[in-house]
Amino acid sequence: MSLTAPIKLFSGTQTKYLAEKIAECYGTNLGRTLVQRFSDGEFQPSYEETVRGSHVFVIQSTFQPTENLFELLLMIDAAKRASAYKIVAVVPYFGFARQDRKDKPRVSIGAKLVADLLEAAGVSPVFAMGLDAE
Protein backbone atom coordinates (compact mmCIF):
# COMPACT_ATOMS: atom_id res chain seq x y z
CA MET A 1 0.00 0.00 0.00
CA SER A 2 1.07 3.57 -0.58
CA LEU A 3 -0.35 7.05 -0.64
CA THR A 4 -2.87 5.79 -3.18
CA ALA A 5 -4.69 3.89 -0.44
CA PRO A 6 -8.31 5.04 -0.20
CA ILE A 7 -9.21 7.53 2.53
CA LYS A 8 -12.23 6.78 4.70
CA LEU A 9 -13.70 9.06 7.36
CA PHE A 10 -15.62 7.72 10.36
CA SER A 11 -17.26 9.38 13.33
CA GLY A 12 -17.75 8.42 16.93
CA THR A 13 -21.24 8.91 18.31
CA GLN A 14 -20.53 12.24 20.04
CA THR A 15 -18.79 14.00 17.16
CA LYS A 16 -21.18 13.25 14.31
CA TYR A 17 -21.97 16.87 13.35
CA LEU A 18 -18.32 17.93 13.08
CA ALA A 19 -17.39 14.74 11.24
CA GLU A 20 -20.19 15.33 8.70
CA LYS A 21 -18.88 18.85 8.07
CA ILE A 22 -15.31 17.57 7.63
CA ALA A 23 -16.51 14.90 5.19
CA GLU A 24 -18.55 17.49 3.29
CA CYS A 25 -15.48 19.76 2.96
CA TYR A 26 -13.43 16.78 1.79
CA GLY A 27 -16.09 15.90 -0.77
CA THR A 28 -17.11 12.51 0.57
CA ASN A 29 -19.55 10.85 2.94
CA LEU A 30 -18.84 9.44 6.36
CA GLY A 31 -18.23 5.73 6.51
CA ARG A 32 -20.90 3.52 8.04
CA THR A 33 -20.49 2.43 11.65
CA LEU A 34 -22.72 0.78 14.20
CA VAL A 35 -22.48 0.95 17.97
CA GLN A 36 -24.21 -2.03 19.56
CA ARG A 37 -25.27 -1.37 23.16
CA PHE A 38 -25.74 -4.17 25.65
CA SER A 39 -28.10 -4.27 28.65
CA ASP A 40 -25.22 -4.08 31.13
CA GLY A 41 -24.02 -0.75 29.68
CA GLU A 42 -21.23 -2.15 27.52
CA PHE A 43 -21.04 -1.14 23.89
CA GLN A 44 -19.28 -2.42 20.77
CA PRO A 45 -18.55 -0.15 17.82
CA SER A 46 -18.09 -1.79 14.43
CA TYR A 47 -17.41 -0.73 10.86
CA GLU A 48 -20.21 -1.61 8.48
CA GLU A 49 -17.95 -1.48 5.43
CA THR A 50 -14.48 -2.68 4.60
CA VAL A 51 -11.50 -0.64 5.79
CA ARG A 52 -8.83 -3.08 4.60
CA GLY A 53 -5.91 -1.21 3.06
CA SER A 54 -7.48 2.22 3.72
CA HIS A 55 -6.29 5.34 5.47
CA VAL A 56 -8.89 5.47 8.24
CA PHE A 57 -9.64 8.78 9.97
CA VAL A 58 -11.64 8.38 13.19
CA ILE A 59 -13.18 11.66 14.36
CA GLN A 60 -14.14 11.53 18.03
CA SER A 61 -13.83 13.90 20.93
CA THR A 62 -12.70 12.53 24.29
CA PHE A 63 -14.84 15.04 26.16
CA GLN A 64 -16.89 13.80 29.12
CA PRO A 65 -17.87 11.15 29.80
CA THR A 66 -14.78 8.99 29.47
CA GLU A 67 -17.00 6.58 27.53
CA ASN A 68 -16.15 8.72 24.48
CA LEU A 69 -12.44 8.03 24.94
CA PHE A 70 -13.12 4.31 25.25
CA GLU A 71 -15.31 4.36 22.13
CA LEU A 72 -12.42 5.99 20.24
CA LEU A 73 -10.01 3.32 21.51
CA LEU A 74 -12.39 0.53 20.44
CA MET A 75 -12.86 2.08 16.99
CA ILE A 76 -9.09 2.32 16.53
CA ASP A 77 -8.65 -1.30 17.62
CA ALA A 78 -11.43 -2.46 15.29
CA ALA A 79 -9.84 -0.66 12.32
CA LYS A 80 -6.44 -2.17 13.14
CA ARG A 81 -7.94 -5.68 13.36
CA ALA A 82 -9.76 -5.07 10.05
CA SER A 83 -6.37 -4.44 8.36
CA ALA A 84 -6.59 -0.67 7.85
CA TYR A 85 -3.42 0.65 6.24
CA LYS A 86 -3.10 3.61 8.59
CA ILE A 87 -5.33 4.93 11.38
CA VAL A 88 -5.47 8.62 12.24
CA ALA A 89 -7.39 9.95 15.23
CA VAL A 90 -8.93 13.40 14.85
CA VAL A 91 -9.66 14.57 18.39
CA PRO A 92 -11.45 17.94 18.59
CA TYR A 93 -11.19 17.93 22.38
CA PHE A 94 -8.32 16.02 23.97
CA GLY A 95 -9.55 15.04 27.42
CA PHE A 96 -7.10 15.10 30.32
CA ALA A 97 -4.89 17.61 28.45
CA ARG A 98 -4.76 19.76 31.57
CA GLN A 99 -2.97 16.92 33.33
CA ASP A 100 0.19 17.36 31.26
CA ARG A 101 2.75 17.42 34.07
CA LYS A 102 3.33 16.44 37.68
CA ASP A 103 2.50 19.59 39.58
CA LYS A 104 2.58 17.86 42.95
CA PRO A 105 3.64 14.46 44.31
CA ARG A 106 1.55 11.29 43.86
CA VAL A 107 -0.48 12.41 40.83
CA SER A 108 -0.93 10.91 37.40
CA ILE A 109 0.04 12.59 34.15
CA GLY A 110 -3.32 11.98 32.50
CA ALA A 111 -2.45 13.49 29.10
CA LYS A 112 0.50 11.10 28.73
CA LEU A 113 -1.62 8.14 29.74
CA VAL A 114 -4.30 8.98 27.14
CA ALA A 115 -1.61 9.42 24.47
CA ASP A 116 -0.08 6.07 25.41
CA LEU A 117 -3.51 4.39 25.23
CA LEU A 118 -4.13 5.81 21.75
CA GLU A 119 -0.71 4.66 20.57
CA ALA A 120 -1.18 1.19 22.07
CA ALA A 121 -4.57 0.89 20.34
CA GLY A 122 -2.85 1.46 17.00
CA VAL A 123 -3.24 5.09 16.03
CA SER A 124 -0.55 7.21 14.43
CA PRO A 125 -0.79 10.20 14.30
CA VAL A 126 -3.31 12.07 16.46
CA PHE A 127 -4.68 15.43 15.33
CA ALA A 128 -5.92 17.37 18.33
CA MET A 129 -7.16 20.92 18.73
CA GLY A 130 -6.99 23.28 21.68
CA LEU A 131 -4.37 21.58 23.83
CA ASP A 132 -3.68 24.70 25.87
CA ALA A 133 -4.36 24.24 29.56
CA GLU A 134 -6.49 26.87 31.26
DRENPA-3360 file (N, C-alpha, C; in nm, 2 decimals, always signed):
BEGIN
1 = MSLTAPIK = +0.08/-0.12/+0.00/+0.00/+0.00/+0.00/+0.09/+0.13/+0.00 ~ +0.04/+0.23/-0.05/+0.11/+0.36/-0.06/+0.01/+0.47/-0.04 ~ +0.05/+0.59/-0.08/-0.04/+0.71/-0.06/-0.16/+0.69/-0.15 ~ -0.17/+0.60/-0.24/-0.29/+0.58/-0.32/-0.39/+0.50/-0.25 ~ -0.37/+0.46/-0.12/-0.47/+0.39/-0.04/-0.59/+0.48/-0.03 ~ -0.71/+0.42/-0.03/-0.83/+0.50/-0.02/-0.84/+0.57/+0.12 ~ -0.90/+0.68/+0.13/-0.92/+0.75/+0.25/-1.07/+0.74/+0.29 ~ -1.09/+0.70/+0.42/-1.22/+0.68/+0.47/-1.23/+0.75/+0.60;
9 = LFSGTQTK = -1.34/+0.83/+0.62/-1.37/+0.91/+0.74/-1.48/+0.84/+0.82 ~ -1.46/+0.83/+0.95/-1.56/+0.77/+1.04/-1.58/+0.86/+1.16 ~ -1.70/+0.85/+1.22/-1.73/+0.94/+1.33/-1.76/+0.85/+1.45 ~ -1.72/+0.90/+1.57/-1.77/+0.84/+1.69/-1.91/+0.90/+1.71 ~ -1.98/+0.85/+1.81/-2.12/+0.89/+1.83/-2.14/+1.03/+1.88 ~ -2.04/+1.09/+1.95/-2.05/+1.22/+2.00/-2.00/+1.33/+1.92 ~ -1.94/+1.30/+1.80/-1.88/+1.40/+1.72/-1.93/+1.39/+1.57 ~ -2.06/+1.35/+1.56/-2.12/+1.33/+1.43/-2.13/+1.45/+1.35;
17 = YLAEKIAE = -2.18/+1.56/+1.41/-2.20/+1.69/+1.33/-2.07/+1.74/+1.28 ~ -1.96/+1.75/+1.36/-1.83/+1.79/+1.31/-1.78/+1.70/+1.20 ~ -1.79/+1.57/+1.22/-1.74/+1.47/+1.12/-1.81/+1.49/+0.99 ~ -1.94/+1.51/+0.99/-2.02/+1.53/+0.87/-1.97/+1.66/+0.80 ~ -1.94/+1.76/+0.87/-1.89/+1.89/+0.81/-1.75/+1.86/+0.75 ~ -1.66/+1.79/+0.82/-1.53/+1.76/+0.76/-1.54/+1.67/+0.64 ~ -1.63/+1.57/+0.64/-1.65/+1.49/+0.52/-1.71/+1.57/+0.40 ~ -1.80/+1.66/+0.43/-1.85/+1.75/+0.33/-1.75/+1.84/+0.27;
25 = CYGTNLGR = -1.66/+1.89/+0.35/-1.55/+1.98/+0.30/-1.45/+1.89/+0.21 ~ -1.43/+1.77/+0.25/-1.34/+1.68/+0.18/-1.41/+1.62/+0.05 ~ -1.54/+1.64/+0.04/-1.61/+1.59/-0.08/-1.65/+1.44/-0.07 ~ -1.67/+1.39/+0.04/-1.71/+1.25/+0.06/-1.82/+1.24/+0.16 ~ -1.86/+1.12/+0.19/-1.96/+1.09/+0.29/-1.88/+1.01/+0.41 ~ -1.94/+1.02/+0.52/-1.88/+0.94/+0.64/-1.90/+0.80/+0.61 ~ -1.81/+0.72/+0.66/-1.82/+0.57/+0.65/-1.93/+0.53/+0.75 ~ -1.98/+0.41/+0.72/-2.09/+0.35/+0.80/-2.03/+0.28/+0.93;
33 = TLVQRFSD = -2.09/+0.31/+1.04/-2.05/+0.24/+1.17/-2.18/+0.21/+1.24 ~ -2.16/+0.12/+1.33/-2.27/+0.08/+1.42/-2.22/+0.06/+1.56 ~ -2.29/+0.11/+1.66/-2.25/+0.09/+1.80/-2.36/+0.01/+1.86 ~ -2.33/-0.11/+1.89/-2.42/-0.20/+1.96/-2.41/-0.18/+2.11 ~ -2.52/-0.16/+2.17/-2.53/-0.14/+2.32/-2.59/-0.26/+2.38 ~ -2.53/-0.30/+2.49/-2.57/-0.42/+2.57/-2.65/-0.37/+2.69 ~ -2.73/-0.46/+2.75/-2.81/-0.43/+2.86/-2.73/-0.39/+2.99 ~ -2.60/-0.44/+3.00/-2.52/-0.41/+3.11/-2.44/-0.28/+3.10;
41 = GEFQPSYE = -2.47/-0.20/+2.99/-2.40/-0.08/+2.97/-2.28/-0.08/+2.88 ~ -2.23/-0.20/+2.84/-2.12/-0.22/+2.75/-2.17/-0.18/+2.61 ~ -2.07/-0.15/+2.53/-2.10/-0.11/+2.39/-1.99/-0.17/+2.30 ~ -2.03/-0.19/+2.17/-1.93/-0.24/+2.08/-1.94/-0.17/+1.94 ~ -1.85/-0.08/+1.91/-1.86/-0.02/+1.78/-1.80/-0.11/+1.67 ~ -1.86/-0.10/+1.55/-1.81/-0.18/+1.44/-1.82/-0.10/+1.31 ~ -1.74/-0.13/+1.22/-1.74/-0.07/+1.09/-1.83/-0.16/+1.00 ~ -1.92/-0.09/+0.93/-2.02/-0.16/+0.85/-1.98/-0.16/+0.70;
49 = ETVRGSHV = -1.85/-0.14/+0.68/-1.79/-0.15/+0.54/-1.65/-0.18/+0.56 ~ -1.59/-0.23/+0.45/-1.45/-0.27/+0.46/-1.36/-0.15/+0.48 ~ -1.25/-0.17/+0.56/-1.15/-0.06/+0.58/-1.01/-0.12/+0.54 ~ -1.01/-0.24/+0.49/-0.88/-0.31/+0.46/-0.80/-0.22/+0.36 ~ -0.68/-0.19/+0.40/-0.59/-0.12/+0.31/-0.62/+0.03/+0.30 ~ -0.71/+0.08/+0.38/-0.75/+0.22/+0.37/-0.68/+0.31/+0.48 ~ -0.67/+0.43/+0.45/-0.63/+0.53/+0.55/-0.76/+0.57/+0.62 ~ -0.77/+0.53/+0.75/-0.89/+0.55/+0.82/-0.87/+0.67/+0.92;
57 = FVIQSTFQ = -0.96/+0.76/+0.91/-0.96/+0.88/+1.00/-1.08/+0.86/+1.09 ~ -1.06/+0.85/+1.22/-1.16/+0.84/+1.32/-1.18/+0.97/+1.39 ~ -1.29/+1.03/+1.38/-1.32/+1.17/+1.44/-1.40/+1.15/+1.56 ~ -1.34/+1.17/+1.68/-1.41/+1.15/+1.80/-1.35/+1.24/+1.91 ~ -1.43/+1.31/+1.98/-1.38/+1.39/+2.09/-1.37/+1.30/+2.21 ~ -1.28/+1.33/+2.31/-1.27/+1.25/+2.43/-1.33/+1.33/+2.55 ~ -1.42/+1.43/+2.51/-1.48/+1.50/+2.62/-1.57/+1.41/+2.70 ~ -1.61/+1.46/+2.82/-1.69/+1.38/+2.91/-1.81/+1.32/+2.84;
65 = PTENLFEL = -1.85/+1.20/+2.88/-1.79/+1.11/+2.98/-1.67/+1.04/+2.92 ~ -1.59/+0.97/+3.00/-1.48/+0.90/+2.95/-1.52/+0.78/+2.85 ~ -1.65/+0.76/+2.85/-1.70/+0.66/+2.75/-1.66/+0.70/+2.61 ~ -1.65/+0.83/+2.58/-1.61/+0.87/+2.45/-1.47/+0.83/+2.42 ~ -1.38/+0.85/+2.51/-1.24/+0.80/+2.49/-1.24/+0.65/+2.47 ~ -1.31/+0.58/+2.54/-1.31/+0.43/+2.53/-1.37/+0.39/+2.39 ~ -1.48/+0.46/+2.35/-1.53/+0.44/+2.21/-1.43/+0.46/+2.11 ~ -1.35/+0.57/+2.12/-1.24/+0.60/+2.02/-1.14/+0.49/+2.02;
73 = LLMIDAAK = -1.10/+0.44/+2.14/-1.00/+0.33/+2.15/-1.05/+0.20/+2.08 ~ -1.18/+0.17/+2.11/-1.24/+0.05/+2.04/-1.25/+0.07/+1.89 ~ -1.28/+0.19/+1.84/-1.29/+0.21/+1.70/-1.15/+0.19/+1.64 ~ -1.05/+0.24/+1.70/-0.91/+0.23/+1.65/-0.87/+0.08/+1.65 ~ -0.90/+0.01/+1.76/-0.87/-0.13/+1.76/-0.94/-0.21/+1.65 ~ -1.07/-0.18/+1.63/-1.14/-0.25/+1.53/-1.08/-0.22/+1.39 ~ -1.04/-0.10/+1.36/-0.98/-0.07/+1.23/-0.85/-0.14/+1.21 ~ -0.77/-0.15/+1.32/-0.64/-0.22/+1.31/-0.67/-0.37/+1.29;
81 = RASAYKIV = -0.76/-0.43/+1.35/-0.79/-0.57/+1.34/-0.86/-0.60/+1.20 ~ -0.91/-0.49/+1.14/-0.98/-0.51/+1.01/-0.88/-0.47/+0.89 ~ -0.75/-0.46/+0.93/-0.64/-0.44/+0.84/-0.64/-0.31/+0.77 ~ -0.67/-0.20/+0.84/-0.66/-0.07/+0.78/-0.51/-0.04/+0.76 ~ -0.48/+0.03/+0.66/-0.34/+0.06/+0.62/-0.28/+0.16/+0.73 ~ -0.35/+0.26/+0.76/-0.31/+0.36/+0.86/-0.43/+0.42/+0.93 ~ -0.42/+0.44/+1.06/-0.53/+0.49/+1.14/-0.49/+0.63/+1.20 ~ -0.57/+0.73/+1.17/-0.55/+0.86/+1.22/-0.66/+0.90/+1.31;
89 = AVVPYFGF = -0.63/+0.95/+1.43/-0.74/+1.00/+1.52/-0.75/+1.15/+1.51 ~ -0.87/+1.20/+1.49/-0.89/+1.34/+1.48/-0.97/+1.37/+1.61 ~ -0.91/+1.44/+1.71/-0.97/+1.46/+1.84/-0.99/+1.61/+1.86 ~ -1.12/+1.65/+1.84/-1.14/+1.79/+1.86/-1.12/+1.84/+2.00 ~ -1.15/+1.76/+2.10/-1.12/+1.79/+2.24/-1.04/+1.68/+2.30 ~ -0.92/+1.70/+2.34/-0.83/+1.60/+2.40/-0.85/+1.60/+2.55 ~ -0.93/+1.51/+2.60/-0.95/+1.50/+2.74/-0.83/+1.47/+2.82 ~ -0.82/+1.53/+2.94/-0.71/+1.51/+3.03/-0.59/+1.59/+2.99;
97 = ARQDRKDK = -0.60/+1.68/+2.89/-0.49/+1.76/+2.84/-0.44/+1.85/+2.96 ~ -0.52/+1.89/+3.05/-0.48/+1.98/+3.16/-0.38/+1.90/+3.25 ~ -0.39/+1.77/+3.25/-0.30/+1.69/+3.33/-0.17/+1.66/+3.25 ~ -0.10/+1.76/+3.21/+0.02/+1.74/+3.13/+0.15/+1.74/+3.20 ~ +0.15/+1.75/+3.33/+0.28/+1.74/+3.41/+0.24/+1.71/+3.55 ~ +0.35/+1.67/+3.62/+0.33/+1.64/+3.77/+0.35/+1.78/+3.84 ~ +0.24/+1.83/+3.89/+0.25/+1.96/+3.96/+0.25/+1.94/+4.11 ~ +0.24/+1.82/+4.15/+0.26/+1.79/+4.29/+0.29/+1.64/+4.30;
105 = PRVSIGAK = +0.33/+1.59/+4.42/+0.36/+1.45/+4.43/+0.24/+1.36/+4.42 ~ +0.26/+1.23/+4.38/+0.15/+1.13/+4.39/+0.03/+1.16/+4.30 ~ +0.06/+1.22/+4.18/-0.05/+1.24/+4.08/-0.01/+1.18/+3.95 ~ -0.11/+1.15/+3.87/-0.09/+1.09/+3.74/-0.07/+1.20/+3.64 ~ -0.01/+1.17/+3.53/+0.00/+1.26/+3.41/-0.10/+1.21/+3.31 ~ -0.22/+1.25/+3.33/-0.33/+1.20/+3.25/-0.32/+1.21/+3.10 ~ -0.26/+1.33/+3.05/-0.24/+1.35/+2.91/-0.15/+1.24/+2.85 ~ -0.04/+1.21/+2.92/+0.05/+1.11/+2.87/-0.02/+0.97/+2.87;
113 = LVADLLEA = -0.09/+0.94/+2.97/-0.16/+0.81/+2.97/-0.26/+0.80/+2.86 ~ -0.34/+0.90/+2.83/-0.43/+0.90/+2.71/-0.35/+0.88/+2.58 ~ -0.24/+0.96/+2.57/-0.16/+0.94/+2.45/-0.11/+0.80/+2.43 ~ -0.06/+0.74/+2.54/-0.01/+0.61/+2.54/-0.12/+0.51/+2.50 ~ -0.24/+0.53/+2.56/-0.35/+0.44/+2.52/-0.38/+0.45/+2.37 ~ -0.39/+0.57/+2.32/-0.41/+0.58/+2.17/-0.31/+0.51/+2.09 ~ -0.18/+0.53/+2.13/-0.07/+0.47/+2.06/-0.08/+0.31/+2.07 ~ -0.11/+0.26/+2.19/-0.12/+0.12/+2.21/-0.23/+0.06/+2.13;
121 = AGVSPVFA = -0.34/+0.14/+2.11/-0.46/+0.09/+2.03/-0.42/+0.08/+1.89 ~ -0.33/+0.16/+1.84/-0.29/+0.15/+1.70/-0.30/+0.27/+1.62 ~ -0.31/+0.38/+1.68/-0.32/+0.51/+1.60/-0.19/+0.58/+1.58 ~ -0.17/+0.64/+1.47/-0.05/+0.72/+1.44/-0.08/+0.80/+1.32 ~ -0.09/+0.93/+1.32/-0.08/+1.02/+1.43/-0.21/+1.06/+1.49 ~ -0.21/+1.15/+1.59/-0.33/+1.21/+1.65/-0.33/+1.35/+1.61 ~ -0.45/+1.40/+1.56/-0.47/+1.54/+1.53/-0.56/+1.59/+1.64 ~ -0.51/+1.68/+1.72/-0.59/+1.74/+1.83/-0.59/+1.89/+1.82;
129 = MGLDAE = -0.70/+1.95/+1.88/-0.72/+2.09/+1.87/-0.73/+2.14/+2.02 ~ -0.68/+2.26/+2.04/-0.70/+2.33/+2.17/-0.63/+2.26/+2.28 ~ -0.50/+2.23/+2.27/-0.44/+2.16/+2.38/-0.39/+2.25/+2.49 ~ -0.42/+2.38/+2.48/-0.37/+2.47/+2.59/-0.45/+2.45/+2.72 ~ -0.37/+2.44/+2.83/-0.44/+2.42/+2.96/-0.48/+2.56/+3.01 ~ -0.60/+2.56/+3.07/-0.65/+2.69/+3.13/-0.61/+2.71/+3.27;
% end
